[in-house]
């Protein structure tokens, strides 16, 4: 594949992933409002938000493995079409059971994010693998920043168009479905298949067998655990930060939204710029070490932040650390995996990450309520340092192909 063609395909896959995450971000501020209007309890609202990650945990290995057999393009396009349908169902939901089905379907089709990672693995050489994976992180960051704001805007716009009950949230969901459909059409004509016939793996395996199999691979299993710990720690922090900021600094939803927006912007900067500059100089494993150190220190600093200046330092360290860690982990896993196993292995990685996002909010909330307001952040920081210890233990054996000698 020529350089210009590769850049075109990276741009297409970046846009595809961005739409996945934008849709998720748009629905986030709508979901609690809609579930409340349907009479949901706080617990049911939490479950409604968790079911998306649960479906990703269950089906990310399935889509990844299927893309190893059938190719990346058909899986990505099929799942984009499925995402569009799930948002249409969400728009016309008028009771909680239907809403649960719509979110479950969105998580089922959204689990194909691992296929996008495998696509990047297919078209990037080893020395550019982690930089390519950083595109996924940039797409996450952009969706994280713009999704909730667009969701709020679309809901308000819908209220101005019609005062009918639920029209505003239905209007926003239909718009998301339309964006997914447009992306499907765009990808159908512009996305090229990245996996050659000779590299396809036709062997069929049970998804839980795939998870067990990947967790037995030396080094790869350690990196998957590190990725799981990062997701676990991050989601525990996200679930309790708004409560913490309200109690310690009297912040409301608006101020915390700006805070999350700041985190997203720093993640975009670190993955879109810093990763591309640091990996050629240091290689994947040194960047990962720095990322985990900043990530863990940032989480720990939240617990001792009694003024907004120190809180800003904590958030900056946290976002930088997360932005540097994720592409380095994914790039290293890809480098240690054969071409026929990319989708399956990255699917398992995303699946375990989703498990972390299921467990994190529940445990973070329990610690906040039962122990103290700083306990979720100390717990998350300890998870980060455990990940750092695992990395140090295997440091000499990890790949470093992104480093340019003499840089």
Phi, psi and omega in degrees: 000129180292162181298316181294320179294321179297318179297322178297315181293323176296321178295319180295314182291325176299314181296321179298313180294320179302318180295319175308308187284329177296316178300317178299315182293324180296321184285333186307308180287341181280323188302310180298323180294312182294316180296323177296317179295334177273002177087020181286146172281172178298321179296316180295323176297318177299317179295324179297325179281332183280334187296331177299311180292326178298316179294325176294320177300317184286325193245355176302316177297326180298310181293321179299315180293321180296326179289333174293333182268315189260346185106159184282317187301309182299325180292313180299317182291316179300318182288328173297319178295319177297321177300316179302315180296322181295324179286329174295316177299319177301317182298325184260010176289133179231014175205165184297315180303318179293322178297320177297318179297317181298316180290325177296318178295321178298319177292322179299310180284327179290345179293349180284006177303331178295330178293325177296320176297319179295323178301315179297321177300321182296323191254002179247137176291161183307321183287350179244008187299310183292326176295323176295318179296333179298335177299323177299316180296321178296318178298318176301312183298317180295318177297323180295323182280310189270333184304301181301321180295317179293321178300316178296318180296315181295323179295316178295320179298317178299324178296327179285330180287317183209138177274002182303142179303134176071359181296321184299315180288325177296319179300315180297317181294321177298320178299318178296316177300320178296320178297317178298320180294318178296322178293322175301313180297316179299314180293324180302320183268339187245337183278127178262146177294133184260343185257116181289158181302323184292335181265006181279146182249112185268001181289133181257135180219152173295142185299324180287330174294323178297315179300313180299319181297314182291327181284357176262351183282121180303145182071309179301317180297323178295319180291323176297319178296320177300316180296320177299315181295322177298314181295318179301310182296316183295316183288328176296319177296313183300323184290336186244352185297320181297323177293316181298313182294327177292319182284320185272325185237005180060034178280148174253191182300317183298313182294319180292325177299319176297321179298315178294325176298320177298316177302315179299319180295319178295322178295321177297315180297315184291322182273331181274338183235302186298315181302318182290338178268322188278323183297318175298333180275318189250333187090167186298315191288328177288322177295320177296318178301311180298319181297313180294324179296313179295317181301310182293318180295321179297316179296318179294324182293331177305319185294337181252006182279107178253007173216162186290335178295311179293327177295323177295320176298315180300314181294323179293314178299316181300310183292318177299314182298316179294320180294327179278328186286310189302308180294330179292320178293309182298319178297319180293319177298316180298319180294333181267005186241140178291158185298330181279352185243004186303310183298314181296316182292315179291332174295316177297320179300312179293328178296314179293327175297319177296323176300319177298322180286341174281313184285324187304305181300320181296312182289322178300314178296320179296315179296318180299316183283323189269326184254284181199168183288343180264348186298322179298327183281325174293320177297313180297321178297320179295324176298319178297318180289329173297316177299320179296320178297318178299317180298312181300322182295330183247012190305314186293339184265353185280152180290154182218038190286346179285342182286131176266118182299131181093354180286000000 
